[in-house]
Amino acid sequence: MLELIKETLGELAWGVLAIIVFLWWIGGPGMSAFIWSDGDRGFALQFLAAWAAVTALCLAASRLIRRARRS
């Protein structure tokens, strides 16, 4: 019973952490784009698109590096 409670709390903690990281990933750049754009919607969207592109490139590069280390 105690093991089940520990496992459930562990999964809940990972879920909460995932939600926080997701909100940070969207909210951090979103607020930065909103503040830096001074109301210019086009600039804000360009900033968010650049953030998404850099994130995608970093994730792809980390996977390639991980695969290269394994082989």
C-alpha positions as CSV (number, residue, x, y, z in Angstrom):
1,M,0.0,0.0,0.0
2,L,2.8,2.4,0.9
3,E,4.6,1.6,-2.4
4,L,1.4,2.4,-4.3
5,I,1.1,5.8,-2.6
6,K,4.8,6.6,-3.3
7,E,4.3,5.6,-7.0
8,T,1.2,7.7,-7.3
9,L,2.8,10.8,-5.7
10,G,5.8,10.3,-7.9
11,E,3.7,10.3,-11.1
12,L,1.7,13.3,-9.8
13,A,4.9,15.2,-9.2
14,W,6.2,14.5,-12.7
15,G,2.8,15.6,-14.1
16,V,2.9,18.9,-12.2
17,L,6.5,19.5,-13.3
18,A,5.6,18.8,-16.9
19,I,2.7,21.4,-16.7
20,I,5.0,24.0,-15.1
21,V,7.7,23.5,-17.8
22,F,5.1,23.7,-20.5
23,L,3.6,26.9,-19.1
24,W,7.1,28.4,-18.8
25,W,7.9,27.4,-22.3
26,I,4.8,29.1,-23.7
27,G,4.5,31.9,-21.1
28,G,8.1,33.1,-20.9
29,P,8.6,33.8,-24.5
30,G,5.0,34.9,-24.9
31,M,5.4,37.6,-22.3
32,S,8.8,38.6,-23.7
33,A,7.3,39.0,-27.2
34,F,4.4,41.0,-25.8
35,I,6.6,43.3,-23.9
36,W,9.3,43.8,-26.5
37,S,6.9,44.2,-29.4
38,D,5.2,47.4,-28.0
39,G,1.9,46.2,-29.4
40,D,3.2,45.2,-32.8
41,R,1.6,41.8,-33.4
42,G,3.8,40.9,-36.3
43,F,7.0,41.3,-34.3
44,A,5.5,39.3,-31.4
45,L,4.7,36.4,-33.8
46,Q,8.1,36.5,-35.3
47,F,9.7,36.3,-31.9
48,L,7.6,33.3,-30.9
49,A,8.3,31.6,-34.3
50,A,12.1,32.2,-33.7
51,W,11.7,30.8,-30.2
52,A,9.9,27.7,-31.5
53,A,12.5,27.2,-34.3
54,V,15.5,27.5,-31.9
55,T,13.8,25.0,-29.5
56,A,13.1,22.5,-32.3
57,L,16.8,22.8,-33.4
58,C,18.1,22.3,-29.9
59,L,15.9,19.2,-29.4
60,A,17.0,17.7,-32.7
61,A,20.6,18.4,-32.0
62,S,20.4,16.9,-28.5
63,R,18.9,13.7,-30.0
64,L,21.5,13.5,-32.7
65,I,24.3,14.0,-30.1
66,R,22.7,11.3,-27.9
67,R,22.5,8.8,-30.8
68,A,26.1,9.6,-31.8
69,R,27.3,8.9,-28.2
70,R,25.5,5.6,-28.1
71,S,26.9,4.2,-31.3
